[in-house]
Amino acid sequence: MTTVVFIHGTGVREPRFGALYARTAQGLGALAPHVRVVPYPWGETYGAVLAARGASIPEPQGGTSRGPDDADETDPWALLYEDHQAELALAAAGTGTVVTAPGAEFPDERPRRLLLRLDDLAPELGRGLPMRAAALARSPLLGPAAAALDPDELARLLARALAAAVIGAALDADAPVLCTGDVRDAAVDRIAEALGATPDGAGRGLFLRTVKRPLMRAGSRAAVRRRRALTEAVHPAAGDILRYLARGADVRRGLRDLIAAQEPPVVLLGHSLGGIIALDTLVLDPQPAVELLVTVGSQAPFLYETGALPSLVHPQPLPPHVPDWLNLYDRRDLLGYIGAGLFPGRVTDVATDSRQPFPVAHSAYWDDPAVYRAIAARLP
């Protein structure tokens, strides 16, 4: 039986690690039943904490972190994750005076009723869909938007708003978002149908044509708004990598001890900083039991090229005792790098596409079937 040691990335702590580990073990086990996935929750013991409760973090100020010249480069979903009612506001702003015949139903009455009846029919997006649907039903923007759009367009707009609200809330809490773009879009279609849209998918992606440019120019404040969440003690994503680069010996020692307790063959599967930890451990201390290194969304190649990798400095070659290296990266993940050009013949890079914007793309690997297929195909 092959043992896969799963090494998480920056900022992951319980209970999120347990959910991430379970999803990874399930996804890999479905394709490779002979595999046993063993967790290495290094963050609990060796991860960063803010000793002074965040005294070093300035409070966010007003303004935007982006300029108008950056607008066209942004994925519209990324902006909806920041303000899930942005598209609704744009639709509402285009309305004029609407006259409703006596006794007739107002355009927003039916969508409000359907919003209030929604249950948790898209758990893959995250938690809280019924609560956010009820809040959206109370939005003052719904009335004018309903007057401006036909019912099918409105249902799809509201479905996108709800998906963005759930995912955006997870991002604001700095929780990992594990759904791909395909999973998100399928959930949006399901929600739209529950809100009265025709089940043919004709309206999918409509906002890209109708409101992309004004939505882009709304600006982005996410980096400033989430600055404290990124570094506070409960989820120190920024601090973990800094602490590891400064004092990483303990976390590598813990990984070596875990490897020694397993029956070979062993595979190291590292996400993000977990891939750096795995590579450094293998370079600095040969592990004969390890037959494959798998890195996912990892910065190890970038740190090597810039001279910041603790175990190896460019242009030193990868030592012969390091096993085969499979490196997966999403083209939309700004924290995923490639290694084949740096280590010719030693690294196999595989591109994936979750169809999620960054930073969601950095955690969406674990809901992407292509990731599990690529790993399972290389397992000993």
C-alpha positions in Angstrom: 0.0 0.0 0.0 1.3 3.5 -0.9 1.3 6.1 1.8 0.7 9.7 0.7 1.7 12.3 3.3 -0.5 15.4 2.9 1.3 18.6 3.8 -0.9 21.6 4.0 -0.1 25.2 3.0 0.0 28.6 4.7 -2.5 29.6 7.4 -4.4 26.3 7.6 -5.5 25.3 11.1 -8.3 23.2 12.5 -11.2 22.9 11.8 -10.3 23.8 8.2 -7.4 21.4 8.0 -9.7 18.4 8.9 -12.1 19.3 6.1 -9.3 19.9 3.6 -7.6 16.6 4.5 -10.9 14.7 4.3 -11.6 16.1 0.9 -8.1 15.3 -0.4 -8.2 11.8 0.9 -11.6 11.2 -0.6 -10.6 12.6 -4.0 -7.4 10.6 -4.2 -8.9 7.4 -2.7 -11.6 7.4 -5.4 -9.0 7.0 -8.1 -6.3 5.1 -6.2 -7.9 2.7 -3.6 -4.5 1.3 -2.7 -3.5 4.6 -1.2 -3.5 5.6 2.4 -3.4 9.4 3.0 -1.6 10.5 6.2 -2.0 14.1 7.4 0.9 16.3 8.5 -0.9 19.2 10.3 2.3 21.1 10.9 0.6 24.5 11.4 -0.8 23.5 14.8 2.6 23.0 16.3 5.1 24.9 14.1 2.9 27.6 12.5 3.1 31.4 13.1 1.2 33.2 15.8 1.0 36.9 16.5 2.5 37.2 19.9 1.2 40.7 20.5 -2.3 40.1 19.1 -1.7 42.0 15.9 -0.2 45.2 17.3 2.0 45.5 14.2 -0.9 45.6 11.7 -2.2 49.1 10.8 -5.9 49.7 10.5 -7.2 49.9 6.9 -7.8 53.4 5.5 -10.3 54.5 2.9 -9.6 54.4 -0.8 -9.0 51.7 -3.4 -6.0 49.4 -3.9 -6.4 49.5 -7.6 -6.5 52.2 -10.3 -8.7 52.5 -13.3 -5.9 51.4 -15.6 -6.0 48.0 -13.9 -9.7 47.4 -14.6 -9.7 45.3 -17.7 -7.3 42.7 -16.2 -9.7 41.7 -13.4 -12.0 38.7 -13.5 -15.6 39.9 -13.0 -16.2 37.1 -10.5 -13.4 38.4 -8.4 -15.2 41.7 -8.2 -18.5 40.1 -7.4 -16.8 38.2 -4.6 -16.0 41.6 -3.1 -19.4 43.1 -3.7 -22.0 40.5 -4.6 -24.7 43.2 -5.2 -22.5 45.2 -7.7 -24.3 43.7 -10.7 -27.7 44.2 -9.1 -26.8 47.9 -8.5 -25.8 48.3 -12.1 -29.0 46.8 -13.4 -31.1 48.9 -10.9 -29.3 52.1 -12.0 -30.6 51.7 -15.6 -34.2 51.8 -14.8 -36.7 54.5 -15.4 -40.2 55.0 -14.1 -42.2 51.8 -14.1 -46.0 51.8 -13.9 -47.7 48.7 -12.6 -51.4 48.1 -13.5 -53.8 48.1 -10.5 -53.9 44.7 -8.9 -51.0 43.4 -10.9 -48.0 41.9 -9.2 -44.9 44.1 -8.9 -41.9 42.7 -10.8 -39.9 42.0 -7.6 -42.7 40.2 -5.7 -42.1 36.7 -7.2 -38.3 36.8 -7.0 -38.5 37.9 -3.4 -40.8 35.0 -2.6 -38.5 32.5 -4.3 -35.4 33.9 -2.5 -37.1 33.4 0.8 -37.9 29.8 -0.1 -34.4 28.8 -1.1 -32.8 26.0 0.9 -29.1 25.0 1.1 -29.1 23.6 -2.5 -25.5 24.5 -3.2 -23.3 23.3 -0.2 -20.3 23.0 -2.5 -20.1 26.8 -2.5 -19.9 27.1 1.3 -22.3 27.8 4.1 -25.1 30.3 4.5 -26.9 30.3 1.2 -30.5 30.5 2.7 -29.4 33.4 5.1 -27.8 35.3 2.2 -30.8 34.7 0.0 -33.1 36.2 2.7 -30.8 39.2 2.9 -30.9 39.7 -0.8 -34.7 39.5 -0.8 -34.7 42.6 1.4 -32.3 44.5 -0.8 -33.7 47.9 -2.0 -32.0 47.3 -5.3 -34.1 44.3 -6.2 -37.2 46.3 -7.1 -35.6 48.6 -9.7 -33.5 45.7 -11.1 -36.6 43.6 -11.5 -38.2 46.4 -13.4 -35.2 46.7 -15.7 -34.6 43.0 -16.5 -36.7 40.2 -17.8 -37.4 37.4 -15.2 -34.9 35.0 -16.7 -32.1 37.6 -16.7 -33.0 38.6 -13.1 -33.0 35.0 -11.9 -29.5 34.4 -13.2 -28.2 37.7 -11.9 -29.6 36.9 -8.4 -28.0 33.4 -8.6 -24.6 34.9 -9.4 -25.0 37.4 -6.6 -25.8 34.6 -4.1 -22.9 32.4 -5.2 -20.6 35.5 -5.0 -22.0 36.3 -1.5 -21.2 32.8 -0.1 -17.7 32.7 -1.7 -17.0 36.3 -0.8 -17.9 35.7 2.8 -15.4 32.8 2.9 -12.7 35.0 1.4 -13.4 37.8 4.0 -13.0 35.2 6.7 -9.8 34.0 4.9 -11.2 30.5 4.7 -10.2 28.3 1.8 -12.6 28.1 -1.1 -12.5 24.7 -2.6 -14.9 24.9 -5.5 -13.7 25.2 -9.1 -15.3 27.6 -11.7 -17.2 24.7 -13.2 -18.6 23.7 -9.9 -19.5 27.3 -9.2 -21.2 27.7 -12.5 -23.2 24.5 -12.1 -24.4 25.7 -8.7 -25.4 29.1 -10.2 -27.5 27.3 -12.9 -29.2 25.3 -10.2 -29.9 28.4 -8.1 -31.1 30.3 -11.1 -33.6 27.6 -12.0 -34.9 27.6 -8.4 -35.4 31.3 -8.9 -37.4 30.8 -12.1 -34.9 30.8 -14.9 -35.3 28.6 -17.9 -33.2 25.4 -17.5 -31.3 25.8 -20.7 -28.3 27.7 -19.5 -28.8 30.5 -22.1 -28.1 33.2 -19.6 -24.8 31.8 -18.2 -22.1 34.4 -18.3 -24.4 37.2 -19.4 -22.8 39.7 -17.1 -19.6 39.4 -19.0 -21.2 41.0 -22.0 -23.5 43.5 -20.4 -21.8 44.9 -17.3 -18.2 43.8 -17.5 -16.6 47.2 -18.0 -18.7 49.2 -15.5 -18.3 46.4 -13.0 -14.5 46.4 -13.6 -14.3 50.1 -12.9 -15.9 49.6 -9.5 -12.4 49.1 -8.1 -11.0 46.6 -5.6 -10.6 47.0 -1.9 -10.2 43.3 -1.0 -6.5 43.4 -0.2 -6.9 46.3 2.3 -10.1 45.0 3.8 -8.7 41.5 4.4 -5.2 42.6 5.6 -5.9 41.8 9.3 -7.6 38.5 8.5 -4.5 37.4 6.5 -2.2 37.9 9.4 -4.1 37.6 12.6 -3.4 34.8 15.0 -6.3 32.5 14.0 -5.1 32.3 10.4 -1.6 33.6 9.9 -1.2 32.9 6.2 1.5 35.6 5.7 3.3 34.7 8.9 3.7 31.0 8.2 6.0 31.3 5.3 8.1 34.0 6.9 8.4 31.9 10.1 9.3 28.9 8.0 12.0 30.7 6.0 13.5 32.0 9.2 13.2 28.9 11.4 12.1 25.9 9.4 14.2 23.1 11.0 11.5 22.0 13.4 8.8 21.6 10.8 11.2 19.6 8.6 12.3 17.4 11.6 8.6 16.7 12.2 8.1 15.6 8.6 11.1 13.3 8.7 9.8 11.7 11.9 6.4 11.1 10.2 8.1 9.6 7.1 10.1 7.3 9.2 6.9 5.9 10.8 5.4 4.9 7.5 5.9 1.7 5.4 7.3 2.5 2.0 6.6 3.5 -0.7 5.9 7.0 0.5 4.7 10.0 -1.5 4.9 13.5 -0.3 2.0 15.7 -1.4 2.5 19.4 -0.5 0.3 22.3 -1.2 1.7 25.8 -1.4 4.2 26.2 1.5 3.7 22.5 2.1 5.5 21.8 -1.2 8.4 24.0 -0.1 8.7 22.1 3.2 8.6 18.8 1.4 11.3 19.8 -1.2 13.6 21.2 1.5 13.3 18.1 3.6 14.2 15.8 0.7 17.1 18.0 -0.5 18.6 18.4 3.0 18.2 14.8 4.2 17.8 11.9 1.8 14.6 9.9 2.4 14.9 6.5 0.6 11.3 5.6 1.4 9.9 8.6 -0.6 9.5 7.6 -4.2 7.6 10.7 -5.5 7.3 14.3 -4.6 4.1 16.1 -5.6 3.8 19.9 -5.2 0.5 21.7 -5.9 0.3 25.5 -6.2 3.8 25.8 -4.8 6.3 28.6 -4.7 9.3 26.3 -4.4 10.6 26.9 -8.0 10.3 30.7 -7.5 12.1 30.7 -4.2 14.9 28.6 -5.7 15.3 31.0 -8.7 15.4 34.1 -6.4 17.8 32.5 -4.0 15.3 32.3 -1.1 14.9 28.5 -0.9 16.5 27.3 2.3 17.9 24.0 0.9 19.2 24.9 -2.5 20.6 28.0 -4.3 20.4 28.7 -8.0 22.2 27.4 -10.1 22.9 24.3 -7.9 21.3 21.2 -9.5 18.7 19.1 -7.8 20.6 16.4 -5.9 20.3 12.9 -7.4 18.7 11.5 -4.2 15.6 13.7 -4.7 12.9 11.5 -6.2 10.7 12.2 -9.2 8.9 15.5 -8.9 5.4 16.2 -10.2 4.4 19.9 -10.0 0.8 21.0 -10.6 -0.1 24.6 -11.1 -3.2 26.6 -12.1 -2.5 29.3 -14.7 -4.8 31.6 -12.7 -3.0 30.9 -9.4 -0.5 33.7 -8.8 1.2 31.6 -6.2 1.8 28.5 -8.4 5.1 28.3 -10.2 6.8 25.9 -12.7 10.0 24.0 -12.3 10.9 22.1 -15.5 12.9 25.0 -16.9 15.0 25.2 -13.7 15.5 21.4 -13.3 15.5 19.9 -16.8 14.5 16.3 -16.8 13.8 16.3 -13.0 10.4 18.0 -12.8 7.2 17.4 -14.6 4.9 20.5 -14.7 1.2 19.9 -15.2 -1.1 22.9 -15.8 -4.7 22.8 -14.4 -7.6 25.3 -14.7 -10.1 25.6 -11.9 -11.7 28.6 -13.7 -11.6 30.5 -10.5 -9.9 33.9 -10.1 -7.0 34.4 -7.7 -7.0 34.0 -4.7 -9.7 31.3 -4.9 -7.6 29.5 -7.5 -5.0 28.8 -4.9 -7.3 26.6 -2.8 -9.6 25.3 -5.6 -7.1 22.5 -6.6 -8.8 20.1 -4.2 -12.1 20.3 -5.9 -10.6 19.8 -9.4 -10.8 16.2 -10.7 -7.9 16.9 -13.1 -5.6 17.3 -10.1 -6.5 13.9 -8.6 -6.2 12.2 -12.0 -2.7 13.7 -12.6 -1.5 12.6 -9.1 -3.1 9.1 -9.3 -1.4 8.5 -12.7 2.0 8.9 -11.1 1.5 7.0 -7.8 3.8 4.0 -7.2 
